[in-house]
């Protein structure tokens, strides 16, 4: 994942594409809710590195196939990582993706404030 800036402090075209993909993935309400649940679940998970998907499916009011689809989209956008832990699937938020989004919005905020 890259945070390369292009002329004038703008993200490079490649980074713009990555950011757009992340924002597109988070733009769906159920997908955003799943992302928030994974982020919150990590905090309560032993070791704080990932969480089991099955309890999240129980909390969301959508079916497992739909959750699976949305998870796939979050993984494709590089926002979430998954791993098998025995017969269970664990999920974790990609810290590099959060840093990229945070950096983008921090730069945008500085540009707005400087006008």
N, C-alpha and C positions, 0 to 999 in steps of 0.2 A: 504494500500500500504506500502511495506516495503523497507527499504534501507539497510538492514542487510548485512554486509560484511562477507565473508567467509575467511578462511585462506589466508594470504598474501595480504589482502586488496581487494581480488576479491569479486564480489557480490555472495551471496549465490545462490545455484542452483534454488531456488524458484524465487529470484529476477532476475536471468538471464533469466528465462522463461518469466517473466513479461516484461522485457526490450526487449527481442526478439519479443514478440507479438506487442509491441509498434512500434518497428522499422519495422516490417513486415507490419503493418497497414500504416505507413507513407511511405513505399516503393512504393506504387502505386501513379503515378503522379496526378491523379484526386483526390485521397483521400488526398494527401499532400496539394493540392490546396484548397480543402474544409477546411482542418484544418487551413491553413493560413488565409482563409477568415473568419472563425469563430473567430480566434484570433484577427484579425484586426477589425472585427465587434463589438467585446466586447469593444474596446476602444472608439467607437463612440456611443455606446448604453447608454441610460440614466442610470446612476448609475454604469456603467462599469462592470456589472455582467451579462454576457450573451448577446445574440443577437437573433433577429428573423431569422429564417431559410429562409423565403420566399424571402427577398431581395437578399440573397446569391444565391439562385437558379436562380434568374434573371441574376446575374452577371456571373455565370458559363455557359459555353457553352455545358452543358450536361442536359439531361432530369431529371425531378423530380424523377422518379423511380430509376434512377442511383444514384442520390444524396442521396436518402433514403437508398439505399444499402450501399453506402460508409459511410454514417453517422452511420449506424448500426455497421459497422466494427470498426469505431473510438470509439464508445461507448463500444463495446465488448473488445477493447484493453485498456479501461479505460482512453483514452486520452481526451474524450469529455463527458460531461453530458448534458442531455436534460430534459426539463420540459414543461408541457402544461401551456400556459398563455392564458386562454380563448380558442379561436379556433386556436390560433397560437402556434407553437413550438418554444421554445427558446433553444439556445445551449450555452454552456460555456466550455472553456478549463479547464480540471482538473488540478488545480495548483499543486497537489501532484505528478501527472504524470510528469509535467514539472520539478519539483524539483528532481525527481528520475533520469530523463534523464540528467539533468544538472549536478547532482552529479557524475553520471557515467562518463560523458565526461570530467569533471574537473579532476577526478582521473586518467583517461586515459592520459590526457594531462600532468599531473605531472609525470606519469611513463615514458612517452616519453621524457620529458625534463630532467629527472634525468639520462638518459642513455648517 
